[in-house]
Amino acid sequence: VLLLLGCACVNTVSELVDAPWHVGVGIADCTGPAAEVVMMGYADNNHKTAGIHMRLYARAFVFVDPSSRDRMAFVNVDT
């Protein structure tokens, strides 16, 4: 799964240095195959899926402390 991260835009370099936190965000589609997947016991053994009801996404938030360069990531995945 490819997860793209972006950073909030700032006007000046001093604004970037003085910020208490730097935050990056990203979202990725983590939906499985759309059709022809065996149900593996959730239905008849020969029954295959026929489409997607709702896409599933993963969202990531990365927080960076500019003074210590410590990083923390929070990732949320739809189920």
Phi, psi and omega in degrees: 000126178271126180241117182266132179247142177228160180245150177295141181280144177231160185277323184224163178294321180296327177295323179293317181291322184280350182294137181293330179216148167255136185232131173242147181229154178203159178216144178216144176280120180245023177294139179286192180301147185283329185202167176066033176256133180292139185285349175052051174096349177278353177204193175305141183302335180265357182283132179241155180291158184237358180169186182249127175279315181208133179289151178248140183233151170249135178238139180233142175231123180245127181248133180235129173274111185297331183285320182255349184066014175292144181235148175219135179241139174241122180239129179242130180238130176296146176231000000 
